[in-house]
């Protein structure tokens, strides 16, 4: 494994939850900060964040497009997040994005591609869900189920179940083309970890494109060091690698502080060990934590779990 040279971390706060179906993910970043205070940590005092303005005021209005709820706000967020991530990368720093809902991840990927337009970007999606829906296939219209489809410039017309109006189609095309690059990634650049809850339309794409999936069972059977090495080998053709960590990759026995918990996930130690292993690789250029929802939690356990991992990751990156 190529070992990462020491880098300076830059936190990016994105409190947007306009893409979620359940309210409360916008409070996730502050919940993590409260966890730091509970641990009497100076972490956030010592690591000042770039704050990306949210558009959560839109939550008080109409959802707008039925099969792509609040897509206009999501588009605003992609442009803002993309610009922020690009700026941090161009400054030679390692962005760690603390995000509200997972729709924001497509903005992060856009920022990476804008910073490295000639590079192949790999994506390690650590999540219970595939997030491969499109407005043509979505059962809910919630855009946190679509960020990978956006980044892949995927419509999945073969499995179309929804008829879209012209405005939604136009906005969807604008989303896919944020940064002037579409697609941002190819299917061969994508790897799922802990995936276990997805619809048939998403299963079709995973099977059609032979996307690699590493299940929780396989992770435990193979061992974390070996499975991480296998993941990096699979993405050996990629120049840069982005890791997206949705906290619902964790088992609900750890915490239910997220909008869509699913049985069969990782425990805290496994999750930390996986991320710590990955960030040692010099090709890993960005990490995102997303979907912490303290309104669904008890005693802020999920945020505390994420904070403990976050501290270890920053230490690993900066002393490697």
N, C-alpha and C positions, 0 to 999 in steps of 0.2 A: 504493500500500500504506500502510495506517495503521501508523505506527511506534510500537512499544511504549515506554511511559514507563519510566524506570529503575526496576527492582525488586530487592528483596533475594531471593536464592535460598535455599531451605532443602532440604537433602538429606534423603531418607527412605530408610533401609536396610530392605530386606525380604529376608531370606536364605532364605525358604521355598522348598522345592523339592518339596512334597508333591504337586503336580500334574504333575510330570514323569515320563517313563518311563525316562530315563537318569539315573543318579545323578551329582552333582557341581555342579549349578547353584547350590547353596547356598553354594559356595565362591567364586562369581563376584565378590561385593562385596569380599571380602578380596583377591582377585586384582587387582582394580582398585587397591586401596590399596597393594599391593606394587608395582604398576607405578609409582605415584606416588613411592614410596621409591626405586625404581630411577632415576627421573628427578630425584631429589633435590628433590622438590617438597614444599612445605608446604601443599599444597592441602587435605588432609583435616584438618590442624591448624587451618587458618584457616576451614574450613567444617564445623562440627560438625553431625552428623546426628541426626535423630530416628530411633530404632531401634524398629521394630515387632517384637515378640516372635514368633518362629516356632513352628511345631508339628512340627518335623522329627523329634522323638522318635517320632512316629507311623510313620515309615518302618521302624522295627524291628518293627512289628506286622503284622497281616494287612491286605491292601489293602481289605478290606471289600466294598463294593458293586462288583460285577464290571464294570459298564458306566459307573461313575463312581468310580474308585479314590480312596480316602481323601477322599471328598466331605465327611465330617464335619469333617476338618481344613481342607479348602478353605473351608468355610463360616466356620469360626473366623477364618481369615486374611482373608476378605472383610470381616468386621465390624471387625477390627483395622485393616486398611489403610484402609478407608473412613473410620473415625474419625480416623486420623492425617492423611490427605489433607485432610479437611474442616477440621480444626484449623489446618493450615498456610495454607490458602486464606483462612479467616476472619481469620487474623492478617495478611492482606495480603501474603503472601509467595508466591513462585513455587516450587512443589514439583518437585524432580527426584528421581524414584524410581529407586533402584538395586535391581533386583529379581532374585530367583533364577530361577524359571520363569515362563512367560508366563501361567499361570492367574491370577497375582496382578493382572493388568491389569484384570480385572473389578471387583476391589476398589477400584482407583484410580478407575475410572469412577464407581463408586458414591459415592465420596467427593466427587468433583466435583459430582455431581448433588445430594448432600446439602448441599453448600455453596451451590449455585445451583439450588434446586428449581424456579424459574420460568424458567430459561434453557434454550435449546436447545444441546446439547453436540455438537459435531462430533468425529469420530475419524479421524485419519490413521494408518493401520495400515501401518507400514513393515516388511515381513515377507515371507519366502518362502512362508508358509503362511496359509490363510484363517482357521483357528481358529473355524470355524462349525459344528463337530460338536456333537451333543447326545448324551445317554445313549441316545437311541433310534437314533442312526445311527453312533456311534463304532466304529471297527474295533479300537481298542486299550483304551478305557476311561480313557486318560490325560487328565486334565482341563486340561492346558495346550493341548489342542486345542479347547477349548470356551468361552474367555472372551468372545468376541464373541456367541456364541449366548446366553450368560447375559445379557449387557448388552442384547441385542435381545429378550429374553424369547421366544426361538425354541425350538420343539420339533422342527420339521421332521418331523411325523408322516407327511407324504406319502411320505417316503423311509425309513420305519421298517424297521429290520432286527433290532432287539433288543427282547425282551420284558422289561420292568422289573418288579421287585418294588415293593410299595407304599412301602417305606421310601425307596428311591431316588427315586421320583416325588415324595414329600413333601419330601425334602431338596433336590431340584432346584428345586422351587417356592420353597423358602426362599432358595436362592441367588439366584434371579431377583428376589426381593423385598427383598433387603438394602437398608436405607435407606428402605423403604416406598414406593419408586418403581419401577414396571415397566411398560413397558420403560424403560431408562435412555436409550437412543438409538433412533432409527428408521433404517431402511436408507438413506434419503436423506441421513442425517447421516454416512455412512460412506464412506471412500475408501481404496482399497488402493494401495500402492506396492511394486513389485518382486515382486508375487505371482506364483508360478510352480509351486507344488506343492500340489495339493489334490485331494480325492476327488469323485466324481460327485455325492454328496449335497450337498456344499458348492457345487459348480458349479451345481446346480439352483437354490439360493437366490440366488446371484450373478446368474444369468440372469433368474430370476423377478422380482427386485426391481431389476434394471438398475443394479447397484452399479458405480460407476466404478472402473476398474482402470488404473493407470499402470504399464506394464511397464518393465523396465530398458532395453529397446531404445528405447521411446518417450521415456524420460527423456533418453537420450543423443542421440537424434535431435532432440528439441525444444530441449534445453538446460535447465540447472537453473533459472536465473532465470525463464524463461518457464514451465516446468512447475510451479514452485512458485506462480507467479501464477495459473496455470490451476486448481490445486488449491484455492487460497483463494477464487477466484471461484466454484468449484463449491459450496463450503461457505459462501457469502456469507450464507445464511439463518441460520447458526449464531452464537449469541452468544459461546460459548466453544469453544475447540478444544484437544483433547488429542492429543499425539503419542506413539505407542507404537513404540519402536525395538527390534525383535528383531534381535540381531546376526547371525542367519542370513539377513538381507537382504544381507549381504556375501557376496561370492564366496568359495568355499573356498580360492582361491589367496591370499586375504588371510590367512586362518587357519581351521583346522578346530576351533577351540575353542568349539564349541557342539554341542548334542545332535543337531541335524538339519540339517547343511549341505546346500545345494543349489546346483548349478552355475548360472551365469547371473546372479549378483548384482552389487552395486555394488562399487567399489573404495573405499579409505579416504577419498580426497579427495572423491569424489562424495557419500558419506554425510555427511561433515562439512559440505559446502557446502549440502546440502539442509536439514539441521537448522538451520544458522546462518541460512539464509534464512527459514525458518519462524518461528523464535523472535523475529524482529524485528516480527512482527505482533502488535498489541495484544490480539487475541482469543485468542492461544495462551496457555493458563493453566497447563499442566502437561506435563511430559516424562518418559518412562520408558525406561530402558535395561534390557534383560532377556536372559536365557539365555546369559550368559557361563559357560562350563564349562571351567575350567583343567585338569581331569583328562583332557580330550580334546585338549589343546593342546600345543604345543611352545614352550618358552621364554616362555610367558605373552604371546604375541603379541596374542591377541584382547583381553585386558584392557588391554594397552598402547594398542591402537588406540582402545578406548572411552575410556580416560583422556585421551588427547590431544583427542578430540572434546569430552569433558566440560569440560575446561579452557577451550576456546574458547567453548563455549556459555555457561558461567557468565560469562565476561568480556563476551560479547555482550549478555547480558540485563542485567547490572548497569551497563554504561556506555552503553547505548542512550539 
